[in-house]
Amino acid sequence: MGGEKDRRKGRLQFKFLLGLMAMTAVLMAALSFVITGQYRRSMEEYYTKLAFDQAKIAAEYVDGDTIKGYAQTLETDGYYDEVSRFLLYIKETIGIKYFYVVIPREDRMYYIWDVGRAGEEGVCHLGDTDDYYGGGREIMRGAYLHPEGEDTILITNNEEYGYLASAYVAILDSSGQPVALSCVDISMDMIDRQIESFVAAVVLVILAVLLVFIVGYFFFIRRSVLRPLGRLGQAARTIVSERMDDLSSFHVDVRTGDEIEDLGDAFNHMAQELHSYIENLSAVTAEKERIGAELDVATHIQASMLPGIFPAFPNRSEFDIYATMQPAKEVGGDFYDFFLVDEGHLAVVIADVSGKGVPAALFMVIAKTLIKDHTQAKTTPAEVFNEVNAQLCESNEEGLFVTAWMGVLEIATGHMVFVNAGHNPPLVRQPGGSFAYMKLRPGFVLAGMEGIRYRSGEMDLALGSTLYLYTDGVTEATNAQNELYGEKRLLSVLNAHGEAGPEELLPAVKADLESFVGTAPQFDDITMLALKLAEMEGRL
C-alpha cells in the first residue's frame, strides 16, 4: 500500500506538465496552420494579379487583326518577330515561366506565339497544337467566348508543370471580337520554400516564448495549487488513519487567497460535520437495529397469521388448496385465508390493502380478523362484507381501503357463493377445459364508504375444477423495461399447467413471473391461492 502511494507522488505534477506540453504542441500546430494558410492565400493573390496584369498588357499590345492571318498562312513577318521579342522581354523581366498566345478551339489549342530562347525545350511554334491540361479547357474557353467577364485565373499544381498561377485575357480584333487568348503562367514553387522558412522561424519564436511561459507557469501552479492540494491530501489521510476519534480539534491550514483556500475551509467544516455525524451514528445505528429486529418479528408474526401448513386439511380428500404471499417490504398488506365454516362448507378469501408496509399490515390484520369472525353458517359472503365494511369505516383516519374476494364452497355439490369488493376477477378452469377469467361486476372496496350493500354471486364447480385467486401484484409486476406482466401472460402460463395441482401450479406461475421481472425490484405484494376439487375417484 505504501509503495503504491509512493508511486503516485508527483503524478499530478507530471500530468500537469504533460498537459502544458500537449497544449504547446496543439497551439504551435494551429498557429502554423493558420499562418501557412494566410501566407499562401496572400502570395497566391499576389502572383495571380501579376499574371493577369501581364496577360492584359500583352492582349492590349498585340494587334488582333494580324492573328487571323498568321493562323491561316502559318507564315511570320517582321511584326510577328517584334511581338515575340516584346513578349520575351516581359517574360524574362517579370520572371514568367510560360508566355504564349493561343486560339482555344473546341478540343485543342492552336499556338500563335510561345516565347522562349532559341533551342529552349518545350517551346511551341506557330501552328503547333496541344491538349488542354488541368481544368484549363472550361476556363480558357470561357475567357475566350466571354471576354467581358471577370478575371480568369487558374491555379494548378502537378508534377509535369509544377505549381502555376495561369491568367487568360482575350485578344480582340478591330471589331471587338475575340480572336485569341493572351496566356501567362507564373511559377509559384518558391511559395512552398518561402513558407517552410517562414514557418520554421515562427515555430522557433513561438516555442521559445511558450517554453518560458510553461516554466514560469509550472512553478506558479506548483506553489499555488499542487502544494496546497498535497497538504489537503495529507490531512485526509490523517483523518482516515489516525484521528477518526478526535475530529473536534482537526484543522488544516491553507492560505492561497483563492478557491483552494475555500476548499481547505470546506475541508475543515467537513471534519467538524463528520465529528458530529460519528457522535450521532451509534445512536442511529442502534435505533435502526432495534427497528429492524422488530420488523423481523413482525414479519414472522404476519406469516404465522396466514395459513402456512400444507396440506391444510389432510383428512379431507374432496379438495386440495395451496396459497403463497410474498410481501414487497418486511411486512405487507396482502392476505389470504381459508377455513371450514362447518363440515360441509369451505371459505376462501384473498385481499389487498391499499399501501404497503406497517400501516397496511396492521389494517390487514384487522380486516382478516373481522372477515373470519363474521363468517358463520347460513351467513352469505355479501352479508359478511356488509358488516366488515361498516366496522372498517369506523375510525379509518388514514383513509386505507381493502379490495377483497370471498367465496364459500359447498363441498358436497361444488356450488359456490361469492362476493367481490373491487378485487381482480378470479380464473376458473372446468375439467377438460381452459382457464378463463370470471365475468362479474366487482362491488365497491371495503372501508371506502359507509352504507355500501354488497351482492353475492353464485357459480358451480364441477369435479376436477380449479379456482385461481391472486392480487394485482401478479399482473402489475414490471420488468426492467417497465412492461407489465399482464393478464394475458398469466392466463397463458395457467393454461400451460392446467392439469397441475395447486402445489405445482403456484410455483409454476411464480417461476414465470420471476423470469419476466428479472432484476427489476418488486414494488407490490404478490399473493396467490389455488383451490382444486378432487376427481370422482379421489373422493371418499
DOMI-131391 format. One record per residue: residue in three letters; x, y, z of N, C-alpha, C, O in turn. Coordinates in steps of 0.02 Angstrom, whole numbers, plus 50000, padded with zeros to 5 digits. Example, Ala and Ser with C-alpha at 12.3 -4.5 7.8 and 13.67 -1.06 7.14 Angstrom:
REM DOMI-131391
ALA506604971650390506154977550390506604983550390507124983450423
SER506424988850354506844994750357506455000250394506705005750402
END
This chain:
REM DOMI-131391
MET500424994050000500005000050000500435006350000500315011049963
GLY500965006250043501405011950046501785012949980501895018649959
GLY501985007349948502335007849884501895010949830502135014849789
GLU501255009249831500785012149782500725019649793500695023549745
LYS500695021849857500655029049871501285032549847501255038049820
ASP501875029449858502495032549836502505033249760502755038249733
ARG502235028349726502225028749652501755034149628501855036949574
ARG501235035649667500755040849647501015047849659500765052649630
LYS501525048549702501785055249717502095058349654502455055049617
GLY501945064449642502225067949585501855066749520502015069849469
ARG501345062249520500995060949458500585066949434500535068149374
LEU500305070649482499915076449463500355081649429500165084749379
GLN500965082649457501435087249425501605084949355501635088849308
PHE501725078349348501905075649283501325076549233501435078549176
LYS500705075149256500135075949212500035083249192499865084749135
PHE500145087749240500065094849225500595097149174500435100749127
LEU501215094949185501745096649138501605093649069501705096949018
LEU501375087449069501205084249005500645087948970500645088648909
GLY500165090349009499615094148980499855100648949499625102648896
LEU500315104048984500585110248956500965108948891500915112848843
MET501345103448890501715101748829501235100148772501345102148715
ALA500695096448788500195094848736499865101248711499745102048651
MET499705105748758499405112048738499875116048693499655119148645
THR500515115848709501015119348668501035116448598501045120148549
ALA501045109848594501065106648529500455108348487500515109948428
VAL499865108048518499255109648482499245116948461499045118548405
LEU499465121448506499475128548490499955129948433499795133848388
MET500535126748435501025127848381500755125248314500825128448263
ALA500445119348316500165116648254499615121148227499575122348167
ALA499185123548272498635127848249498895134448220498675136648167
LEU499375137448255499665143748230500015142748164499955146748118
SER500385137148159500735135748096500235134748039500345137247984
PHE499695131248053499195130148001498875136747979498805138047920
VAL498695140848028498365147248012498845151847974498665154847924
ILE499465152348000499955156747967500105154447897500155158347850
THR500205147747890500355144947824499785146347775499905148547719
GLY499175145147796498605146247752498535153547732498415155147674
GLN498615158047782498555165147768499115167447721498995171347674
TYR499725165047733500285167047691500195164447620500315167947571
ARG499965158047615499865155147548499335159047510499415160447450
ARG498775160747543498245164347509498485171247485498325173347430
SER498875174647527499105181347508499595180947449499575185147404
MET500035175847450500505175147395500155173147330500335175447276
GLU499655168747335499285166747276498915172747246498885173447185
GLU498635177047289498305183047264498805187547228498645190547177
TYR499405188047257499915192447226500115189847157500125193647109
TYR500275183447152500505180647089499965180347036500095181446977
THR499345178747058498805178547008498675185546981498525186246921
LYS498715190747022498625197546998499185199546950499075202746899
LEU499805197446969500375198846925500285195446857500415198546805
ALA500075189146858499975185446795499435188746753499515189546693
PHE498885190546785498335193546747498545200346718498375201846661
ASP498905204346757499125210946732499565210146670499495213846622
GLN500035205246671500475204346614500095201546553500225203546496
ALA499625197046566499215194546511498805200146480498715200346419
LYS498555204646521498155210246497498585215046455498365217646404
ILE499205216246479499655220646441499785217746372499765221246322
ALA499925211246370500065207946306499455208146261499525209246200
ALA498845207046290498245207146249498125214046218497875214446162
GLU498295219246254498205226046227498755227846176498635231846131
TYR499345224746182499895226246138499815222846070499955225846018
VAL499595216546071499565212646009498975215145966498435216345991
ASP499105215845901498585217745853498175211545836498425206845805
GLY497555211645856497135205745847496995204145774496895198345757
ASP496995209345730496835208145660497375203945625497225200545576
THR497995204145651498535200345619498515192945636498795188745601
ILE498175191245691498195184345715497835179645666498065174045655
LYS497275181945637496925177645590497365175945530497345170245505
GLY497765180845508498205179445451498745174445469498885169945429
TYR499045175145529499555170345549499265163345555499595158345537
ALA498645162945580498335156345589498185153045522498205146845517
GLN498045157145470497875154245405498495152645364498525147445332
THR498995157145363499585156245319500155152445354500575149445321
LEU500165152745422500715149845461501385152745441501895149345446
GLU501385159045417501995162445397502105168445442501635172145458
THR502735169545463502905175045506503155180945466503315180345406
ASP503185186745499503445192745467503795196945520503905194645575
GLY503965203145503504315207445549503905209045611504175209345666
TYR503255210045602502835211545660502795205545707502785206345768
TYR502775199645678502745193545719503365193145762503335191445822
ASP503965194745731504585194445769504605199845822504865198845877
GLU504315205645806504305211145855503895209145917504115210345973
VAL503315206145906502905203945961503265198646002503235198546063
SER503615194145967503975188846002504495191846048504575189746106
ARG504875196946022505385200046065505065203646124505345203546179
PHE504495206846113504155210346167503935205446222504045206446282
LEU503615200146200503375195246248503955192046286503905190746346
LEU504505190646250505095187646283505385192446334505615190346387
TYR505395198846317505655203846364505245203846429505515203846485
ILE504575203946420504145203846480504255197546520504295197646582
LYS504305191846485504385185446520505015185446562504995183346620
GLU505575187646535506205187346571506255192746624506575191846676
THR505925198346611505955203846660505545202146722505765203146778
ILE504955199646711504495198246767504655191546800504525190646859
GLY504935186946761505065180246787504485175546772504325171146813
ILE504165176546714503605172346695503875165646669504375165446633
LYS503545160146688503775153646666503565152146594503975150046553
TYR502915153346579502675152346511502265158346490501845160846527
PHE502415160746427502055166446400501865164546328502315163646287
TYR501225163946312501025161446247500355164346228499955166446270
VAL500235164346162499595166646133499315160746094499655158046050
VAL498695158846108498385153046075497685154746054497365159446079
ILE497445150746006496735150945987496415144846017496565139245995
PRO495955145546067495655139746100495065136946060494505139546063
ARG495205131546023494665128145987494285123546035494415123346095
GLU493815119846005493375115746047493755110346083493645109146143
ASP494225106946047494565101246077495305102346090495605098846130
ARG495605107246056496325108446064496455115946059496015119846040
MET497065117846078497255124846071497825125446019498275121246016
TYR497775130845977498245131945921498705137745940498465143145957
TYR499355136545936499855141545958499975146645903500055144945845
ILE499985153045923500205158545879500905160845902501365161245862
TRP500975162245967501625163845997501745159346058501285158146097
ASP502345157146066502555153846128503285155846137503735152846107
VAL503395160946179504055164146181504545160246223504365157246274
GLY505155160246201505685156946237506345157846199506345159946142
ARG506895156146231507535156646199507605151346144507275146146147
ALA508015152746096508115147946041508385141446069508855141346109
GLY508085136046048508295129446071508015127446138508155121946162
GLU507615131846170507325130146236506825124446228506385124746185
GLU506885119446269506465113546265505745115146282505615118846329
GLY505275112346243504565113146257504255119246227503655120246236
VAL504615123546190504335129446159503975127546095504255124146052
CYS503335129646088502945128046029503025133545976503205139145991
HIS502895131645913502965136245857502285137845829501775134845847
LEU502285142645784501675144845752501335138845717501635135445676
GLY500695137745736500315132245706500325125845745499935121345731
ASP500765125245797500765119245839500115118945879499805123945895
THR499925112845894499315111745934499495107845998500015104646002
ASP499075108346046499185104946110498505103746145498025107346133
ASP498495098746187497895097346226497855102246285498355104946308
TYR497245103246307497145107046369497405102946428497405096746425
TYR497605106146482497835102546541497465105146602497225110846604
GLY497435100746653497085102646715496355104146700496035100446662
GLY496095109346728495415111746714495415117346664494965121546664
GLY495935117446621496035123246577495515124146522495365129846505
ARG495245118746495494785119446438494195123946455494075128746419
GLU493835122546509493255126446526493435133746540493085138346519
ILE493985134646577494175141546596494415145446535494225151246525
MET494835142246492495095145746433494545147246383494515152646355
ARG494095142346372493545143546326493075148946353492795152946315
GLY492985149046420492565154146449492865161146441492505165846424
ALA493525161746452493855168246443493835170546370493805176546356
TYR493855165646323493855167346252493165169346227493095174146190
LEU492655165646249491975166846225491635172546262491175175646235
HIS491865174046323491555179446363492105184046389492245184146449
PRO492395187846345492955192146366492755197646414493175200446449
GLU492105199246417491875204546462491775202046533491595205946577
GLY491895195546545491775192646611492315194546661492735198946649
GLU492295191146720492765192646773493455190046755493545186346707
ASP493955192146795494645189846785494665182146786494385179046831
THR494995179346736495015172046729495695169446751496205170646719
ILE495695165946808496315163446838496245155946850495715153646870
LEU496785152246838496805145146851497435143646892497985145346872
ILE497345140446950497915138346991497965130746988497485127247006
THR498535128246967498645121046961499295119146996499745123347005
ASN499335112847016499945110347048500005102947030499665098647060
ASN500435101346982500555094446962501285093246948501685097946945
GLU501455086946939502155085146929502435087746863503025089246859
GLU502015088146811502265090046744502445097346740502975099046714
TYR502005101746764502115108946756502275112446822502495118246821
GLY502185109146878502325112246943501745116346968501165115446948
TYR501905120847015501405124947049501345131447010501785135747013
LEU500775132346971500705137946925500085142046941499575139446964
ALA500155148646927499575153146925499505155346853499945158746827
SER498955153446820498855154746749498295159946741497765159446771
ALA498445164946698497955170246684497805170346609498255169446568
TYR497175171546592496955171446522496555177746508496065179246542
VAL496765181446455496425187546435496305187246360496765185646322
ALA495695188546338495525188246266495855193946227495865199646250
ILE496125192346167496385197346120495845198646069495595194046036
LEU495655204946061495095206846018495355209745953495885212845950
ASP494955208745899495135212045836494825218945835494545221245885
SER494875222245777494635229145773493875229745779493615235145793
SER493515224045769492785224145776492565222245846491965221945860
GLY493055221045890492885219245959492745211845970492505210046024
GLN492885207645921492775200545927493415197045950493955198845928
PRO493345192045995493945188546019494235184145964493875180645928
VAL494905184445956495245180445905495755175745936495955170945904
ALA495975177045998496485172846030496495174446104496135178846128
LEU496915170846141497005171946212497725173646227498185170346202
SER497825178746268498485180146296498545176246361498155177246408
CYS499035171746363499095167046419499765167946455500295168146424
VAL499725168446523500315169246563500305164046619499815163546656
ASP500855160246625500935155446680501525157646722502095157946699
ILE501385159146786501915161146833502015155546883501535153146913
SER502625153446891502785148046939502745150647010503015155947026
MET502415146747052502375148447123502715143247166502555142547225
ASP503185139447137503545134447176503925137447234504035134247285
MET504135143647225504515146747279504095148147341504355149147395
ILE503415148147331502985149347389503095144047443503155145747502
ASP503115137647422503215132247470503875133047507503905131947568
ARG504395134947471505045135847504505025141747552505305141547607
GLN504685147147531504625152947575504205151247637504365153447693
ILE503685147347626503265145347683503655141147732503605142147793
GLU504055136447707504445132147752504925136347794504985135247854
SER505255141147763505725145447800505355149847850505565150747907
PHE504785152547828504405156947870504115153247931504165155647988
VAL503825147347918503535143447972504065141148022503955141248082
ALA504655139147996505195137048040505385142648088505495141548147
ALA505435148748061505605154448103505055155848154505195157148213
VAL504425155648131503865156948176503835151748232503725153448290
VAL503935145348213503905139948262504445140848315504315139848374
LEU505035142548294505585143548342505425149148391505555148548451
VAL505145154548365504975160248409504415158148458504455159448518
ILE503895154948430503335152848473503565147948526503365148248584
LEU504005143148504504245138148551504645141248607504565139348665
ALA505055145948591505445149248643504995152948692505095152548753
VAL504505156648665504045160348709503645155648753503565156748813
LEU503385150248722502985145548760503385141848813503135140648868
LEU504005140148798504425136748848504535141148909504505138848966
VAL504665147548897504745152248953504095152648993504095152549054
PHE503535153048957502885153448990502745147049030502515147349087
ILE502885141248999502745134849032503145134149096502875132249148
VAL503785135749093504195135049153503945139649209503865137549266
GLY503805145949191503555150549242502875148449269502745148749329
TYR502435146449224501765144549246501775138149287501395137449335
PHE502225133449269502265127249306502475128549379502185125649425
PHE502965132749389503175134249457502645138149495502555137249556
PHE502275142349459501725145949492501185141049514500945141449571
ILE500985136449470500475131549487500715126949542500325125049586
ARG501355125149540501625120649592501565123849661501405120549710
ARG501715130449663501695133849728500985135349751500835134749811
SER500535137349704499875139649724499335134249720498795135149747
VAL499475128549687498965123449679499205116649705498885113749749
LEU499765114249678499965107449692500165106449765499965101449796
ARG500545111149794500745110349864500145110849912500095106649957
PRO499685115749903499085115749946498665109449938498395106849988
LEU498615106849878498245100649869498585094849904498265090349930
GLY499245094949903499625089749939499485090050014499415084850046
ARG499445096150042499285096750113498585094150127498465090950178
LEU498105095650082497425093050092497415085450088497055082250127
GLY497795082550041497815075350037498115072150099497865067050123
GLN498645075150126498945072650187498465073150246498425068750288
ALA498075078650248497585079450301497045074150296496825071450347
ALA496835072650235496325067450226496575060650249496205056950282
ARG497205059050233497485052650256497545052450332497475047250363
THR497685058250361497745058550434497065057150467497025053550516
ILE496535060050438495865058850465495705051450464495465048650513
VAL495835048250408495635041250399496055036650443495795031950473
SER496715037950446497155033150478497255034250554497395029550590
GLU497175040450577497385041850646496855045250689496815043850749
ARG496455049750661496095054450704495335053950697494985058850708
MET495085048150678494365047450671494005048350738493425050350739
ASP494345047050793494025047650859494105054550889493805056050941
ASP494495058950857494605065550886494605070750830495125073750815
LEU494025071850799493975076650744493785083550767493795088250727
SER493625084450830493395091050853493955096150849493815102150840
SER494585094050856495155098750854495515098550787496045101650780
PHE495235095150738495585094650673495565101350637495065104850638
HIS496145103150605496175109350566496765108750517497315106750535
VAL496625110550453497155110750403497225117950380496725121250365
ASP497845120450378497975127550362498185128250290498735126150271
VAL497745131250248497895132650178497755139950166497185142250173
ARG498265143750147498205150950135498425152650065499015154150053
THR497955152250017498125153949948497725159849922497875162549870
GLY497195161949959496805167649939496355166349879496135171049847
ASP496215160049864495785158449806495335152549823495215151049882
GLU495085149049770494615143549781494925137749820494565134149855
ILE495585136849816495905131449853495855132749928495775128149968
GLU495915139149948495825140850019495105139450039494975137150095
ASP494625140949993493925139250007493855131750016493475129450059
LEU494215127849976494195120649982494465118350050494185113850081
GLY495005121650073495275119950138494785121550194494705117650241
ASP494445127350189493935129050239493365123950238493105121950290
ALA493155122050176492635116950170492855110350200492455106650229
PHE493495108850193493775102650221493735102850297493535097850328
ASN493915108550327493865109150399493135108550423492995105450474
HIS492675111750385491965111350402491725104150397491345101750438
MET491955100650344491765093650336491995089450395491635085050418
ALA492605090750419492855086950476492425088050538492285083350575
GLN492205094250549491775095650606491085092150598490815089350646
GLU490815092450537490185089050524490255081450532489815078150559
LEU490825078850509490945071650516490995069650589490765064250609
HIS491295074050630491335072750701490635072250732490495067750771
SER490195077050713489515076850739489145070650713488755067550750
TYR489265068950650488935063150622489135056650657488715052450672
ILE489785056050671490025049950705489725049450775489565043950798
GLU489655055250809489365055050876488635052650874488415049050919
ASN488275054550820487565052550815487475045750784486945042650790
LEU487995043350749487915037150710487765031150755487365026850738
SER488095030850812487995025050856487275024550880486965019250881
ALA486995030450899486295030350922485825028650865485355024750874
VAL485955031450805485525030050748485575022650729485065019550713
THR486185019950730486285012950712485925008350761485615003450742
ALA485985009950824485645005850875484885006150865484555001050872
GLU484625012150851483905012750840483685008950777483165005750777
LYS484105009250725483935005650663483944998150675483514994550649
GLU484434995750713484464988550728483854986450769483594980950759
ARG483644990750815483054989050854482424988650810482034984050815
ILE482354993650765481774993650720481804987550673481294984350660
GLY482414985950649482494980150605482304973750640481984969350611
ALA482504973150704482314967150742481564966750752481274961350747
GLU481254972550765480534972450774480174970850710479664967250710
LEU480434973450653480124971850589480204964450573479754961350543
ASP480764961650592480874954550581480364950450620480094945450596
VAL480244952550682479744949150723479054949950691478654945250690
ALA478914956150666478264957450635478174953150573477614950750559
THR478714952050535478674947750476478464940650495478034937650464
HIS478784938150548478614931350570477904930950597477544926050587
ILE477704936350634477024936350661476514936350604476024932650606
GLN476624940650553476154940950498476124934350460475594931950442
ALA476724931350449476734924850414476354919550454476024915250425
SER476414919850521476084914850563475324915750564474964911150580
MET475084921850546474364923050546474034920150485473424918850485
LEU474424918950432474134916150371474214908550373474724906050398
PRO473734904850348473804897550346474434895750306474494897650248
GLY474884892050337475504890550303475714883250306476254881550283
ILE475294879050333475454871850336475054868250282474444868650280
PHE475414864750238475084861150184475314853850183475904852550195
PRO474864849150170474154850350154473774852950214473884850850271
ALA473324857750200472974861250254472454856850288472344857450348
PHE472144852450249471624848050277471784840850257471484838150210
PRO472254837750291472474831150270471924825850274471974820650241
ASN471404827050312470864822150319470304823150268469824819350266
ARG470364828450227469844829850178470124828650108470574832150085
SER469844823550074470094821850007469674824949952469824824049893
GLU469134828649970468704831349918469024837249881468804838849825
PHE469514840449909469814846249877470544846849899470764843749948
ASP470914850849861471614852349877471694859949872471444863049825
ILE472044862849920472114870149922472834871949939473164868549978
TYR473074877449907473764879649920473784887249908473444889849864
ALA474204890749948474244898149942474934900549961475294897249999
THR475134906349933475784909549949475684917049953475244919849921
MET476104920249993476104927649998476824929950004477194927750048
GLN477034934449958477714937049956477684944649962477534948049913
PRO477804947450022477744954750031478294958649995478854956149987
ALA478134964749974478634968949941479124971849992479704973149976
LYS478894972850055479324975250109479344969850163479134964150152
GLU479594971850222479634966950276478944964150294478874958150307
VAL478444968550293477754966350304477334969150248477514974250218
GLY476774965850233476374967950177475644968950194475444967950251
GLY475254971150144474544972350153474104967050122473504967050133
ASP474404962450082474014956950054473874951650108474254950950155
PHE473334948050100473234942150141472774937350106472374939250062
TYR472834931150125472364926050103472134922150165472444922550218
ASP471594918550158471354914550214470894909050186470574910050134
PHE470864903550218470384898250202470244894350267470704893150307
PHE469624892550276469434889050338468764885550326468374887550282
LEU468624880550366467984877050363467474880850404467554881650464
VAL466944883050370466394886350406466034881250450465874882550507
ASP465914875350421465664869450456465934863450417466354864350372
GLU465704857650432465974851750399465814851350325466144847750287
GLY465314855050304465124854650234465284860750193465134860850133
HIS465584865950222465714872150186466434874650198466684874550254
LEU466744876750144467434879450146467424886650123467154888150070
ALA467714891150163467764898150144468474899650120468964897450151
VAL468534903450065469184905750039469154913350031468664916050007
VAL469694916550051469724923850049470404926050021470924923050038
ILE470404931149980471024934449960470894941849958470364944049936
ALA471374945949982471254953149988471914956949980472454954149987
ASP471834963349966472404967849956472244974549988471784977949967
VAL472634976350040472544982750074472934988150035473484986850012
SER472644993950028472984999449994473625001350032473635001250094
GLY474145003049996474775004750027475194998650043475004993050026
LYS475764999750075476214994350092476504995750161476385001050191
GLY476894991050185477254991950248476814990950309476304987650307
VAL477044993950365476724992750430476004995050432475584991250457
PRO475815001050407475105003050410474644998050374474124996150400
ALA474854995950314474454991150277474414984450314473894981250315
ALA474974982450345474974976050381474494976150440474134971350453
LEU474484981750477474024982250534473294982150510472874978850541
PHE473154985750456472474985850430472284978850404471704976850409
MET472774975350376472664968550352472454963950409472004959850400
VAL472784964650467472614960350524471894961550545471524956750560
ILE471694967850547471014969550567470514966650518470024963450537
ALA470644967750452470174965450401470114957850402469554955250399
LYS470674954350406470664947050407470274944450467469864939850461
THR470394947350524470054945150585469304946250581468914941950599
LEU469094952150555468384953650550468034948950501467484946650515
ILE468354947650444468044943250395467934936250424467394933350417
LYS468444933750456468374926950484467864926750541467484921950547
ASP467864931950582467404932050639466674932450617466244929650651
HIS466534935750560465844936650538465614931050491465024930850473
THR466064926550473465874921050429465594915350471465964912150508
GLN464954914050463464624908750501464154904950454463994907250399
ALA463944899250476463474895250436462844899250423462594902850467
LYS462584898550363461964901850340462044909350334461544912950328
THR462674911950337462794919050325463134919750257463654916750245
THR462834923550212463114924150144463734928550145463814932750189
PRO464184927650097464784932050092464604939450087464964943650113
ALA464044941050052463844948050047463674950950115463854956650130
GLU463334947050157463174949450224463804950350266463844954950306
VAL464284945750256464924946450292465264953050273465494956650317
PHE465284954550209465624960750186465234966950208465534972150221
ASN464574966450213464184972150238464404973950309464504979850325
GLU464464968950352464654970150422465384972450427465544977050464
VAL465824969050389466534970850391466644977950367467044981650396
ASN466304979850313466384986650287466174991850338466504996950346
ALA465624990550372465384995350422465894996250478466015001850501
GLN466194990750500466674991250555467344994250533467664997850571
LEU467554992750472468184995650448468135003150436468625006750443
CYS467535005450419467455012650406467495016750471467625022750468
GLU467395013450528467445017050591468175018550607468605014150607
SER468315024850621468985027050642469535025350590470105023950608
ASN469345025550526469835024450473470145031150453470045033550397
GLU470525034150499470795040850488471335040950434471455046150403
GLU471665035350423472195035150372471925034450301472295035150253
GLY471275033150296470975032550230471165026250192471165026250130
LEU471335020950227471515014650194470875011050171470335012250197
PHE470955006650122470395002650100470654995750079471254994650075
VAL470184991150067470364984250052469964981949991469354982749989
THR470324979049942469974975349890469984968049911470504965449933
ALA469424964649905469384957849931468904953649890468424956149860
TRP469044947149889468594942249857468504936449906468994934049935
MET467884934449915467734929049962467224924349931466734926449902
GLY467364917949939466894912949915466794907549968467254905750004
VAL466174904949972466014899450017465794893549974465284893949940
LEU466174888149977466054882249936465654877049975465834875250031
GLU465104874649943464754868849970465124862649944465074860949885
ILE465504859449987465984854349967465644848549932465914845849883
ALA465074846749953464744840749925464524841849854464544837249813
THR464294847949837463994849149771464434853349725464314853449665
GLY464944856749752465354861349711465014868049700465274872049661
HIS464464869349732464124875749724464474880949768464584879849827
MET464634886649738464994891849775464614898449772464384900549719
VAL464544901549830464264908249835464844913049850465244911649895
PHE464894918549813465484922849820465274930149820464704931949802
VAL465734934449840465644941649838466304944849820466844942449840
ASN466274950249781466884953649758466844960949778466384964549759
ALA467344963249817467384970249837467964973649801468494974949830
GLY467874974949736468374978649697469004974749683469514977849667
HIS468994968049687469604964149679469654961549607469174961649568
ASN470264959149590470384956149524469934950049514469824946349561
PRO469684949049454469244943349442469644936749445470184936349417
PRO469384931649479469724925249482469714921849414469364923949368
LEU470114916549407470114912349348469864905449367470044902749419
VAL469454902549325469154896049338469284891449279469234893449221
ARG469464885249295469544880049244469094874249261469174870949312
GLN468624872949216468204867149223468574861049196469014861949153
PRO468424855049218468804849149196468794848349120468274848949088
GLY469394847149092469464846249020469484852748981469574852548920
GLY469404858349014469394864848979470004868948993470524866349012
SER469954875448983470494880148993470294885249046469704886249059
PHE470794888349075470664893749123470334899649087470504901049029
ALA469884902949121469564908949094469394913549153469244911249208
TYR469424920149140469254925049191468504924949203468104924649156
MET468304925249267467594925649284467324932449262467624937649278
LYS466764932349227466454938549206465964940749260465424937949267
LEU466164945649299465744948049353465874955449365466414958049348
ARG465394958749392465454965949407465674966649479465314964749525
PRO466274969449491466514970049560466134975349598465914980349570
GLY466054974149663465744979149706466254984349728466824984349705
PHE466034988749773466484994049798466964991049849466824985849880
VAL467544994249858468054991749904467804992149976467354995949992
LEU468104988050019467944988250090468284994250122468844995950103
ALA467954997450169468205003250206468235009450164468525014550184
GLY467925009150104467935015050060467365019850074467435025850065
MET466785017250094466195021450105465705017650150465595011650141
GLU465405021350197464915018350241464265017050204464095020650156
GLY463895011950226463235010550200463225006650135462695005750106
ILE463805004350111463815000450049463484993650061463614990450112
ARG463054991450014462744984950019463024980549963463004982449904
TYR463284974849980463604970349933463124964949911462674963049948
ARG463224962349852462804957049824463224950849812463794951249789
SER462944945149827463294938749816463154936249746462634937549716
GLY463644932549719463564928949656463624921549669463844919349722
GLU463444917649619463464910349627463764907149565463694909749509
MET464104901549575464354897549520464424890349543464444888949603
ASP464464885749495464544878649510465204876249483465374877249424
LEU465584872949526466224870049507466134862549501465934859149549
ALA466284859849442466234852649431466834849249463467324852449480
LEU466774842649472467334838949500467944839649454467884838949394
GLY468514840949483469124842149445469234849349425469734850849392
SER468784853849444468854860949428469404864149471469564861649525
THR469684869649445470204873349481470004880749484469814883649434
LEU470054883649544469934890749555470594894049573470944891849619
TYR470774899349536471414902849549471264910049569470934913649531
LEU471504912149628471424918949653472104922249658472604918849670
TYR472124928849650472764932449650472644939849667472074942249663
THR473174943249684473144950549694473484953949635473804950649594
ASP473404960649630473674964149572474434964449571474734966749522
GLY474764962249624475484961849623475734956849571476314957149551
VAL475304952249549475484947449497475454950749428475954951149393
THR474874953149409474774955749341475104962549331475254964349274
GLU475234966249385475544972849377476294972749392476604978049398
ALA476584966849398477314966449405477644968949341477404967549287
THR478194972649348478534975649290479244973249286479554971549337
ASN479504973149224480204971349214480624977649207480384983149219
ALA481264976849189481714982549184481514987449130481704993349132
GLN481114985149080480884989549027480214992749044479894995849002
ASN479984991949107479364994749132478754991849095478244995249086
GLU478804985449075478244981949043477864977949096478164975049141
LEU477194977849091476774974249138476764966849122476764964849063
TYR476734962749175476654955549165475984954149130475964950549081
GLY475454956949155474814957049121474384950849128474624945449146
GLU473744951749113473264946349120473344941049067473234935149080
LYS473544942949006473624938048952474174933148968474094927048958
ARG474744935648994475294931149009475104926549067475284920649067
LEU474744929149117474524925049173474074919449148474144913649167
LEU473594921149104473144916149076473524910849037473364904849041
SER474034912949000474424908248960474804903349003474794897348989
VAL475124905649056475514901049098475054896449137475234890649150
LEU474464898849157473984894449192473744888849146473694883049167
ASN473594890549084473364885449037473914880549019473784874749002
ALA474554882949022475104878449008475184873149063475504867949052
HIS474904874449123474944869749179474244868249205474134867549265
GLY473764867749159473064867049178472914860749218472484860949262
GLU473264855249205473134849049241473484848649309473344844049347
ALA473924853349324474324853049385473884854449446473374857849442
GLY474104851649503473784853049565474004859849592474474862749566
PRO473674862449644473854869049670474594869649690474894874849678
GLU474884864449721475574864949744476074864949686476654866849696
GLU475874862849627476294863449568476124869649527476554872549494
LEU475494871649528475264877249487475554883949511475814887749470
LEU475514885249576475764891849600476514892649591476714897949568
PRO476944887649606477654888449591477794889549517478264893149500
ALA477384886449472477494887549401477354894849382477724897849344
VAL476814897649410476664904749397477214909149426477434913949393
LYS477444907549486477974911649517478614911449477478944916549469
ALA478804905449451479414904849411479364908949347479844912349328
ASP478784908749314478694912749253478704920149269478974924149230
LEU478414922049326478414929049346479124931549360479304937049339
GLU479524927549394480214929549409480624929949346481054934249340
SER480504925349298480864925549234480704931949196481144934849165
PHE480074934149199479864940249165480164946449198480414950849164
VAL480124946749264480344952749301481104953549298481344959149293
GLY481474948049302482204948449301482474951949362482304950149419
THR482894956949350483224960549405482834966549430483054969949477
ALA482254967849400481854973649422481604972549494481434966949512
PRO481584977849534481364977149604480614975749608480234977549564
GLN480404972449663479704970949675479374976949707479604979349759
PHE478834979449677478504985449702477854984049740477604988449774
ASP477594977949734476954976549766476954969449793477334965149769
ASP476534968249844476474961549871476194956849818475774958749777
ILE476424950649819476204945549771475884939849810476214936349848
THR475224938949800474844933849837474434929749789474114932449743
MET474444923149798474064918549755473744913049798474014911149850
LEU473174910549774472834904949807472504900749752472184903449707
ALA472584894249757472274889649709471884884249747472124881449796
LEU471274882849723470844877749752470634873049696470384875249644
LYS470744866549705470554861649655470114856249687470294853349738
LEU469534855049655469094849649679469354843049653469594842549596
ALA469314837949695469574831449676469134828249623468534829549619
GLU469454823849582469074819849535468644814949574468714814249635
MET468194811549540467734806949574468094801549612467914799949668
GLU468634798649579468984793249612469384795549672469594791549714
GLY469494802249677469874804849733469454806049794469724807649847
ARG468784805449789468344806749846468224800349885468244794849857
LEU468094801149947467954795349991467254792749977467034787950008
END
